[in-house]
């Protein structure tokens, strides 16, 4: 079993706290990509609190596992998780998006401690991860690189260039995840630019495709475990998620792709999270 | 005097030498290794050569990922596909992050020749110049190419090395200095200063000979570095001679001519002209024919210098 009952409880508790912090960050920042941040909370929690071998005391430790948030607009989720993991003092999150703050709408690895790549321009992350995987192999290092992309992001042709190269070089040290929340800015992916048959696409590119419920810790952990132990084919995790997950009135509604939050909205959102 | 050699061959050979000194140097190409001459490195160091296929966006960002992991990647493809097609990847994943990636992009300028206008990057310097932190080196001969490759390693951060295709003679010497950011005075002169870069330096030297025969003393400066641009040198020579002409195998917009114009605009009564590609695309042909058609030969340069210095000068002939 990839995740014990106690562990699941522990991860769920962390995930709940992270969701509350994402709502706070949405308020402090004056506006954030809240929907796509809430959809990746379980994925980030499992990565940072169970799988990624990272050390807040040595953020640039050369043997650490790498994480590339290719959907960089979800910095409102990444930066709170880095804070919770001990890379960033929690108090500093209040400066999010403010002039002079290290934290902006998109993460900057030269400013954010613990962040491995500056992202936000979509379609860059998987290539960066491929480069990290090739570097690890050449340098004879065991670290893994995990890349988390958005599903809408996969419209970018460069994603498929990267996919081809990961399969070509048999980079089993790179784990690719897509947050399949089915919404992009202008609507449902299948209405704007159809991605289906999505799993088949990745399979045909040479990946071992694992489809999961991205909010179920047992499934998330089991998929990541397979990714960590891959030897033949690189693993692709198709994580089916709900945009805005945990806040009932935000779930699966495109208007919450990006939003600001006043105190009344914060209260309402937090009440919903605590009832989850 | 070194032997005549294509700048791309000089680049490929320099990479092999750099590889001997530094095992963190890796090379990436996009299915053009026999044109960019990174094949020489691939042959010597197959474990650190990565052919990324015809996929320039991935080429650039994968190199960025390697740089974030402690390696020093040299990337090669044609200038048009690297600087042009993958511009935003260079902008955000290399320049914005100040990644230690060296872009040795080949087949730049008109001198690509028969590949034609679709493949001749006459705008690459302009594209790279607007990126903060990007160093731009344009070597003029095989000797300078090797120096540029080694110098790029000492610069922490991105460096663009403009590589040309044709075979060219050596016009510099092994012991000439190569300090990024400092142009070399190739010829002293008092009436006019010719600022040249890349393959145009040898044309400028020849132009100075023609001018000398006609009683005009022309200085020739080799601007092997376009960025950071040595504004001080440009200003000094503008004040010294009162006439500046720039020559480049690049659009007159955004390259050496623009950099010089920005630096010396404040000087009044300066005679100034830019020789380059006049806001148009290239076309197929032998480099020598193209240089003639686009007004980039020594004769053209000498003529433009003479016109610039003539009493009733105006640019109406354009």
Interface residues (C-beta under 8 A of the other chain):
Chain A: X62 X66 X68 X109 X110 X116 X117 X118 X120 X121 X123 X124 X127 X128 X129 X130 X131 X132 X133 X134 X135 X136 X138 X139 X145 X157 X158 X161 X162 X164 X165 X168 X169
Chain B: X26 X47 X48 X50 X52 X53 X55 X57 X58 X60 X61 X62 X63 X64 X65 X66 X67 X68 X69 X70 X71 X73 X88 X89 X92 X93 X96 X97 X98
